[in-house]
Amino acid sequence: MSQGNQLFPIFIKLNQINTLVVGGGKVGLEKVTALLSSDPGARVWIVAREVLPELRDFIRAFREVRLAERDFLLNDLNDKHLVICATGDPALNEVIRDSCHQRRLLLNIADTPDLCDFYLSAVFKKGDLKIGISTNGKSPTVAKRLRELFEEVFPEEIEDVLLQVNALRNQLKGDLPDKIRKLNKLTQVLLEHPDHFEEFLERYESRRLNG
């Protein structure tokens, strides 16, 4: 019996680690765009013998991105924490994979799920809300469609709700279990009726004024 998706989802601070992307073609552009769209301050090194003009133009706006237009060298792995291969070259990918495992670096090889230590998820983002979607490498297309569904479901006001909840959490008194119980009760309306954001804000304001 299948145990389903056993991947452990984490959210990484890309501005605090060093990420290497090997490859500068369409897939490389896709991966770099995903990284920098998530965090414009991500520290990214790109190594590629051939680089699309679109990739070169895109990264000009990002201060923490470095580009080396040459063949990959094993020394490129020095001081890196994450590695993404977008080379389309199985032999080179195998060399990089062996070297990453020797150095205990986490590796993603584009379009080769069996050789990956981690996957890049489809990402839905509105303000501080971010949802990563994984199909365990089975269908990136389904993950993309789910992301589009979230775009339709979550209104723009979700950012206001997050700010209000954070402010309320900082104001609540009592121990942690008591705070969680109060927040659960207050936000229950969001789970039952996701479109009732005005009602939630009214409840928040009433709770704030009444202590």
N, C-alpha and C positions, 0 to 999 in steps of 0.2 A: 504494500500500500504506500502511495506517495505521501511524504510528509510535508509537501508543499514547499513554499519559498523559505529557505533557511538562512537567507542573507540577513546580516545585522545592519540596519540602517543607522548611519551616523552623519552628522553635519560637520564638515571640516572648515577650519579657519584658514582659507587659502593664502591669506596675507601673513601667516605666521609659519608657513612651511614652503619648501621649494619644490616646484613641479616641473618635470621635464616632459616635453612633447617632441617625439621624433617623427618627422614627416611634415611637409608643408603643402600638401595637395588639398583636394576638396575635403577629405576626411580630417586632415590636420586642421583645416580652417574651422570645420564643424566643432572639433574638440576644444580648440582655443576659444572659439566664440562662446561655448557653453561655460568654460571656466571663468572668462572675464565678464560674462553677463551675470554670473552668480556673484562675483566679487571683482569690481574694477581694480582693486588693489592687490589682486592675486600676483604672487611672484612666480612668473612662468619663464622658463627657458625653452626656446624652440631651436631644434637642430634639423636641418634639411638641406640636401644638396640642391633641390629645386623647390622654389617657393612661388606660390601663386601671387600675382600682383594684388589680388583682393586681400590676401592674408597680410601682406606687407603694408598695405594701406590701412587695414583695420587696426593693427597693433600700434600704430603711431600715436594714438591717443592715450596709451597706457604706459605710465612711467616705469612700472616694475617688470616689463616684458623685455627679454633679451633674445635676439635672433642671431644665429650663426649659420650662414649659408655654406655648408660643407658636409662631408660625410660624417656619420656618427662615429665618435671615439668612446672607448670604455671610460675614459676620464670624465666624460659628460655626466656620468652617474655620481660623481663625487658630490657630496653635500646635498643630494636630492632625497626627497621623501616619497614622492609619488612619481610614477613614470607612465606615460601614455604612448603607445606605439600606433602610429598611423602611417606606416610605411608601405603597406601592400606587398612587402617582400618577406615571404615565410622564412627564408634562411636568416635574414637579418633579425627578424623577430625572435627566432630561436636563440641567437647569440645574446640578444638583449635580455631575454627571459632567463637564461642560465646565469647571466651576470647579476641580474636583479635578485634572484633567489640566493646567490652567494652573499650578497650584501644585505639581504633581508629587506629589500625595497618592495613596496606594493606596486603591482604592474597591471595595466589594462592594455590588451591588444585588440584594436578595433575589429569588430566583426568576427572575433574568434573567442566565443564565450568560454570554451573549455580550457583555454590558456590564461584566463584572467583571474587575478586575485580580487578584483573589485569591478563593479560595473558603474557606468555613469547613468544615472536615472533621468527619466523625463521629469522636468521641474516645473511646477506651477508656483508663481510668485505674485503676491499683491502686498506691497508694503513690507511689513515684518512677517507676514505669513508666507511660509514656504513649505511646499509639499513635494517630496520626492516619490516618484512612482517607479516600481520595479516589477517586471514580469519574469524575473529570474533568468533573463537572457533569452526568453522564449519568443517574445514578440515586441520589439520596440515600437511597432506601428500601433499596437493596442495601447501601450503606455502613452503615446502621443495623443490618441483619441481621448483617453481619460483626462489628460491635461486640458484638452480643449473643452471637455465637459465641465471641469472645475471653473474654467474661465466664464462659462455661462451661469453656473450656480452661485458663485460667490460674488456679491455686489461690491462696489467700490467702497462702501461704508465699513467694510471689515477692518480697515486700518483704524478708523475711529473707535471701533469696538475694542480692538487690542489695546489702544492707548487708554481707554476708559477702564478696562479691566486691570491694567497694570497700575493705574493710579489708585483704584479701589483697593487692590491687594496691598499697596504700600500704606494705606490708611487703616486697614482692618487691625483690630486688636485681638489678643488671645493667642493660644498656642497654634501650631501648624495644623493639627487635625480640625480645630475649630474654624480656622481661616478657610481651609479646603471645603468644609461643609457649607459655609456661608457663600463662597464663590460658586459652588455647584448649584445651590438653590437659585442664586441670582441669574446664572447663565443657562438654566434649564430651558428657558424660553427659546434660546438659540438652537438647541438641539431639536425641540419639538416643532418650531416654526422658524426656519432659517431666514425668512424674509421679514420677520418682525423686529428689525433693528431699532426702530423708533421706540417700541415698547421697552426694549432692553435699556435704552438710554434714559428713558423716563424712570425706570426702576433704579438705575444707578444714581440718578440725580436725587431721587427721593431718599435713597439709602444714605447718600453722602450728607444731605441736609439734616437727616434725623440721627446721624451718628451711627 
